[in-house]
Amino acid sequence: MTPTRRDFLTTSAAAAATLGALATTHAADPPATAPAKRPLKKGLMFSMYQGGGSLTDKFKALKEAGFDGVELDAPGRFKPDDVRAACAASGLEVEGVVDAFHWNVTLSDPDPRKRALAVETLKNAIRECKAFGGTSVLLVPAVVSKRVSYADAYARSQEEIRKALPVAQETGVKIAIENVWNHFLLSPLEAARYVDEFQSPLVGWHFDIGNVVTFGWPEHWVQILGKRILKLHIKEYSRAKRDKEGPYKGFDVELLEGDNDWPTIMKALDAIGYTGWGSAEVRGGGPDRMKDIAQRMDRIWAC
């Protein structure tokens, strides 16, 4: 049947009303806060906090802001007794540590003496992590450069990490490889293979969500890495800022205001059964800034 002009106007009006309702629904801003519906813990890199006071004072302020734990740099930056006392007084946990020297003294260096130093540093970071009550050491395994080939970085880093596995076994602290802008392990398939070749449950992945956005999509990494993911770094990235201002400017955006598709990422994490830590690695600040970050993470958890 051929539609009349009246049919057309009636149908168009109904369609416009429906589209208007949909636009209103999708344009609504997410709530300022939302209850977490996933069993994930909120952490942050401790160096982000710029408040004053003793270590205990800082831990209490972070607990008050809404965090469950922190990542500390190690080795040699904190005394275990001080950390344990601060944890006991605040209720904050140390979820793990970051190897404080893995960029400057690398496991892929051509000089075997420097590689040996990097191994000892990693071992000491593992021991301190255990003393703090943490469960993993974040490690940048290698740095590829003009003087360090990709193949050498792969072989050297695996050889040197294996030397630290006895200490990991002794302490129960895991080595968590992180994806960073080090020109190495550039795809999730390769990242999974790299971990699997250790044939050890003590080596896994510390997945930095924001670091992969300029190269791909975080949910693809989650799907492939699966149970290899030990910890998460929560970070945002804007491709628009990258294109206008340069690659590193892409990180200069607040959580929930960049290009991460958080609902899809969180569903991918649900699918692999992830229930661990997510620690913020963003621009730091004082107590008010910490509260804002914690609230934004609550909203991510509830996506």
WOWOKA-V783846 format. One record per helix or strand. SS is the DSSP state (a for helix, b for strand). FROM is the first residue (numbers start at 1). LEN is the number of residues. Records with the same first field share a line. If there is no record, write none. Layout:
SS: FROM-LEN + FROM-LEN
This chain:
a: 5-23 + 46-3 + 55-11 + 80-11 + 112-21 + 150-22 + 188-9 + 210-3 + 218-11 + 239-7 + 247-5 + 262-10 + 287-15
b: 41-5 + 49-1 + 69-6 + 93-7 + 136-4 + 174-5 + 203-6 + 229-6 + 277-4 + 285-1
